């Protein structure tokens, strides 16, 4: 294979890789959408459960507050009534009995007042907690609703892009010699993305392992398409192309002067 043919095939393979990169990215987005939705739903329902728990506590505290207020009012009325009766007592025995009864009622009333104060403090704490969790709830609900609203649109747009890329892939692959394309496909079906990668400073950028010296010399010769002995990806020498830092994902062109600089073997 001549150097010019070799470089042309590498460029076409990398162009195919760029299409596959785009397809890979879109499929990743499509695959991640259900997981992202599940995460948002999990977050929303967890916050909703916490919010409902606080609402239940607030409802229970409000009921307790109402009950205590009624009991305190009833006790106060009974104490007042007992005081009025006390004025009409005619003997000491009855007087002391009524005093003991009033003391007992006042003690119960004080206990209920203390209970009410504790309850009011807890009610204030739970009201504050509800304000915070409700803000989280509204934010999570908005985030989930927005994601759901955009999900169908995003999926359709990505599927439309995949259709365009599938046509582009066919056009690009059709320009690659069939044996070379079949080799590319064989690797693509068996290895993790990507298939073709650059070699920089003697290192395969696909697996970050050094290329053996003899293989590296052959790669520099630019006569045949080689694979990395370690990861089996197709490889090319980045120095053959315009930008020394260029990678298999970004390669765009090769100049005639560069082909002249490649050593003959």
C-alpha positions, 0 to 999 in steps of 0.5 A: 500500500502506498503512503498516500493510499494509507493516509487516505484510508486513515482519514476515512476511518477517522471520519467514520470514527467521528460519526460513530463518536456522535452516534455513541454520544447520542445513544449514551444520552438516550440510555442515561435519560431513563436513569436520570428520570429515575433519579429525579423521581427518587429524589422527588418522592423522598422529599415528598415523603418527608414533607408529608411526614411533617404535615402529619406531625403538624396536623397532630400538633394542631389537634393536640393544641386544640384539645389542650386549649379546650381542657385548659378553658374547661379547667379554668371555668371549673376552678372559677366555679369552685371559687364561687362555691367556696364563698358559700361553704358553711363548715370547715370540713367542706371548705378543706375538701373544696380547697383540696379539689381546687388545688388538684384542678390548678395543678392539673391546669398548670401541667396542661399549660406547661404541656401547651408551651412545649407543644407550641415550641414543637409546633414552631419547629415543625412549621419552620421545618415544613417551610424548608422542606416545602421549598425543596419539594417545589424545586424538585417538582419543578425539576421533575416536571421540566424533565418530563416535559422535555423528555419526549422532545429530546428523545425525538430530536436524538432519534432524528439525529441518529437517522441523519448520522446513520445515513452519514455513516453509510456514505462515509463507510461506502468510501472505505475499502470493504476489507478495511471497513470489515476490520473496523466493524469487527473491532467495533463489535468487540471492543469498547469505544473508540475503534481507531486512535492516535499514537502520541510519543509512542503511546497508544491513546486508546489504552495508554500503553507503549507501542513495541519499538518494531511496531512503532517503526512500522507505524511511522512508515505509513504503509499498512493499517496496524492495530495496537498489540495491547488493546487491538484498536486500529492506530495511526501516528499523529505526527503524520498529520497537521497538528501534533496534538491531533487525535483520532476524534479530531483529525481533518486532513493531511497535506501533500508535503507531509506524505513526502516526509514519511520515510519509505520502506 
